[in-house]
Amino acid sequence: MGATHCSDEFRSNFFGIASADDRRFSKHIHDNVHGNIYLDPLSLSFVDTEQFQRLRDLKQLGLSYMVYPGAVHSRFEHSLGVYWLASEAISRLKTYQGLELGIDRFDIQTVKLAGLLHDVGHGPFSHTFEREFLPRVLGGLTWSHEEMSLKMIDYVVDEHNIDIEPECLKKVKELIIASENHTSKSFKEKLFLYDIVANGRNGIDVDKFDYIVRDSRACGLGCNFQFQRVLETMRVIDDEICYRAKEYLTIHKLFAARADLHRTVYTHAKVKAIELMFVDALTKANDILRISSYIEEPALYWKLDDSILKTIETSSCQDLEESRDLVLRIRRRDLYRFCNEFAVPKEKLDYFKNITPKDIVCSQNSSSPTIDEDDIVDFESDEKFAVTDDRISHLLPTFYQDMIVRVYSKKPDLVDAVSKAFENFQLKTYGMKAQVHETPEKKKRKKILRYH
């Protein structure tokens, strides 16, 4: 890797021309959320690579734009936003506690780069690729975009001979995976730095600050979380970033806004139907296009982006016919039909077992049309985060936890049969119907054009 020797002099004068307050040598970009963003020279050397520019072709919210037309913003702009907020956070800590904490230019640079590069390892269509497609085709192989980000960073440094000091590179990568592996930190001093980009201690970090505001705006939703208040009041106590007690409602709004986005956007019933169809299309195309093999090498991986959908759709390959038909159904809104969903009772959460299509098939009525496992697709959402101090207010929950199980029918004429089987499964498992809502009767009977 292109690297320079580390010395005490180097650390104290780390990229001196790119100090937080000197923007003469920075590139100016205007962002629609944060306004003016200034990229320092080292950060710009990463941005101006084809591997980072690839993030322009990865939609931040995956296939959500097919339900929320405005949700076409990219991982590129989100990454710039997190870079800027990370820069703001570390600069404010330096202003208020710089001498006490010993924050130097090395710390500032590593935190900024971690914010910039934290998502460079994402795959097509956001988390759908990582959480739905890969586990299906690779037999449950553990793979994360955070780990791929580390490999991509090394690849970019080598490929473009970026002049970055090894200690800086190591620290940047540790900051990126702090929330995934927050117990292994080779840098034992200034542990508060790990709280800024990917906070493994309490989940309050600038990554969330950016995407909550950016996603809400793109989808036309209101957002009353004000990250500026949190940035302004954050302080380091006992090597951990803390916030003023009077800002408890602001912190609560952070998690409430995130929960609301999960319910109304990320796991919207039609968004999930489209994602499930897209995963089926990718799975059927995998043997031909070898999509999953791209994760083996960064040199291949950076060439994989959201255009894979158009590649399948426009291909004339006969072996891709099933995948093309699924994409065509998505385009024509002949989607997998939502049948039913239920919330797992709170007292059953600790003993919850994953529900499979087989469980539902085994619960069908003999008088209903016969349903097979291939006719059913299910989705489980498990979002949990804590607000541990119930002294805050008796009006606020001490924790949020939703376990929603949702079932879809791949065939419109089996919606009623699948829905009834799902209800039978709830009665057999919990002794009651725990459903949130089901498909209205008129939608069950609605005539849908079938594609063969």
Steps between C-alpha positions, in 0.01 A plus 500: 500500500611853440607608847723738684700437814327592825681730739412727790552798273271346240223439754513852635497655154281240330403644162536849638359667189170323558423618853135522597501879489706549182286446190730664249612161372163325528245420231159654551183292439145617563278243668121531516495400869813654654575785261868557423730200554877539476714201405861507616773380256544150643126435508468635147762250380257223602191674359661546159528127433268282297447277804359783711311656208323164468296608804311737269347188343383348829168636623507566872157346552526221247166431331300736721489750212243274331258597777646838605598661166726757666718238671763498226786646705821302497764357732730762352320799647438319829873425529584865444243592764648264758848631416383852571318418823800299624716803422261728687482268800875458548564870434251605767648260751842647421364852549347426840734231637795488263773558759337270753451215251817550297315506168747556216487518123557126472178439696307747289620348174427140599149578624419691180628218278304243699183700440577534131586133436269315737259391223742441212441124535121508448345280234214561255170623639615566852454225761295274272817365338670434833216375718270325253685396183843386619378283792264323260755417228800445728338280761499748786858621448578788734586807294468868583539820305715634785760228447485559124555870565832417665607290201390770257698764687818292479434437131445870425819598684702244303333563165539878513820525705332720758759645733354410838700410807447136622396600851236731357368229269476251786315745721253592224406137450453442873273801527283367216432163664473637854130415526553145367810414702523762771702284736815474286673835480876505459501871585424498872508877542225740398232232487241776462609532136333163433165648604482753217443310174384152606411503868502147641419616853160662457435544128508881508728597210527735204414222253147497643492879525546523125283220367204574726477859380594419139263204466211688661546793264527279190180314588309818578463415868530739789795466736516681833840362598756783511851359487645850536390508864674170568823609329502824691462343844712183466787473745749228594481363855706196607612445140141473372289751310212615720210740461329745731217348698265773384539373142332169580205586277732573207664160543158340529397666171806348332384146575132580451575642154707193415219269612250699296717473188526124549124464527393738226784476246764230548246223573202646313285206382542576129869586536558157654291330230717660232820411687392138537428480127834659418683251724321217321609650166861530618497147637372354173761702308792419727619186325510683166636839606705370796389801704604358837856437375559875485541515876819292480724781370475879538631529142175337385269622774525870419351425156178373658227760555126560455532465122478122554119544486519650151753235395248227580206689354661568161687173455395272213650193668243221507632377836401833658137477392364433849698790645386732219139401560530592868649840413218548247247423772664764721484756219132425438418493872393138494659456840504220751179553690508596866284255693538563868738601774516469874705634786656231715356541853751661734501206741588266209796696365763313702380167360431610144594248229537604138184433302535323168264454203473134607346610834226685313440223243450255787232730644283529188135403493411188307212687337726774361694484173823306552803718569863392469809639670606663171178702501589675825766745601539639849686792650602567858593839638680524835591853595606559858667784684499613860424817689617349824431768757128491580548802727493714185124499485212267576361604161790347304566130445808351662572307182371445151477152360292387207495147366270511201442189289349565159388252236455546125350287226686475172170417327203741520242222503648345815491813717192391690629146559840621620339759727274239662791258546698778663213570740481129584873502573456792742216323682699177522818675619371779724139404564381823344522715192786741554467667163556869444285511189416286202420550133147648464244265347463710184874474435491123552238476225658757268571357156871531422655456156722192505827472310621166372 
